[in-house]
Amino acid sequence: MTEPPTQHSHRPPHPPSPPFPGTGGTHGHTTVPLDSTAQLLTRVTAQLSTQLSLVSRNGTRRPMDRTRPPAAAGGPPSPYAPGDAPPTLLVVAHGSRDPRALRTVLALLDRVRDLRPGLDVRLGHIELNRPLLPDTLDGLRGADAVLVPLLLGRGHHVKHDLPAAAAAAPFVRTRIAAPLGPHPLLVEALYGRLVEAGWGAADQGDRHTAVVLAAAGSRDPDSAQDTRRTARMLEERLGGVPVVPAYASAASPTVPAALRRLAARGRHRTFVASYFTAPGRFASAAAGAAPRAAALPLGAHPAMARLLLHRYDQAVSATAPAQAVRLLASA
């Protein structure tokens, strides 16, 4: 709740001017009164520029949620002119029959909106949940959009389903961002979930401890490579404790098989890190195989929200709006 302003018995001779760049009273700087014609002209020009930025070229007023460029929130310099609407951030989730999945994704999108107020953030699913991706694209006719996959590696959905959906919507100027992984922010989210599940400093030096990184699995070798790279990054984050990737489908080893192999090597204190974006059938199966409490899926962890915006910013900065669909390399 916002506190009411403190009342002072002494008032300055002039009302304080609104904060200017470099002199803003709301950022720890002193507000300067208007004591010269030059300052007055500067103020009038600034206010006029602000008002003009709210008006589109056709004379209509821009929606307030489309007037803030990405650079204002700490992102890279925007390729769009001041006042122009940045592209919509269209998060593409897989979809799940588990009702917790949709609630989790919506909570994650709320975190993204909190980090970047004013950015148009929308959701589309590949299957199983509404809104489906084609329906969300249909609601963006004539707009620019960056499709950011809520997917962890370069599998079939990223390589085929997303480009196909974008190609089927030529009425939207689209670009496709890189999948979320591998990336250090994912590792931070995985580490945070492990700590919540009971991982402690003592586990880092215990020769009986290991971690199974439970992932969905894919027949695409690039997807498996991305998961292995994330496992190596998490192993480094855990101080060298072995991290073994395992899969719920389409690849081996399975989570139970990985746990048995680790036990045979004397690694009886084993954690399962859930490399899933949201709860679902695969995440539940992996957790059920864990000999102790398994970590929760990545979900709405703060690092996930930051990573979605990072992938969006990469795509926005890579090129100005274009008709072509571009799949950015993972970085």
HELIX and SHEET records of a PDB file:
HELIX    1   1 GLY A   25  HIS A   27  5                                   3    
HELIX    2   2 THR A   37  SER A   53  1                                  17    
HELIX    3   3 MET A   64  ARG A   66  5                                   3    
HELIX    4   4 PRO A   70  ALA A   73  5                                   4    
HELIX    5   5 PRO A   99  LEU A  115  1                                  17    
HELIX    6   6 LEU A  133  ASP A  138  1                                   6    
HELIX    7   7 HIS A  156  HIS A  156  1                                   1    
HELIX    8   8 HIS A  157  ASP A  161  3                                   5    
HELIX    9   9 LEU A  162  ALA A  167  1                                   6    
HELIX   10  10 PRO A  184  GLU A  196  1                                  13    
HELIX   11  11 ALA A  201  GLN A  204  1                                   4    
HELIX   12  12 PRO A  221  ARG A  237  1                                  17    
HELIX   13  13 VAL A  255  ALA A  264  1                                  10    
HELIX   14  14 ARG A  281  ALA A  289  1                                   9    
HELIX   15  15 PRO A  302  ALA A  318  1                                  17    
SHEET    1   A 4 VAL A 121  HIS A 125  0                                        
SHEET    2   A 4 THR A  88  ALA A  93  1                                        
SHEET    3   A 4 ASP A 144  PRO A 149  1                                        
SHEET    4   A 4 ARG A 173  ILE A 176  1                                        
SHEET    1   B 3 VAL A 243  TYR A 247  0                                        
SHEET    2   B 3 THR A 209  ALA A 215  1                                        
SHEET    3   B 3 ARG A 269  SER A 274  1                                        
END                                                                             
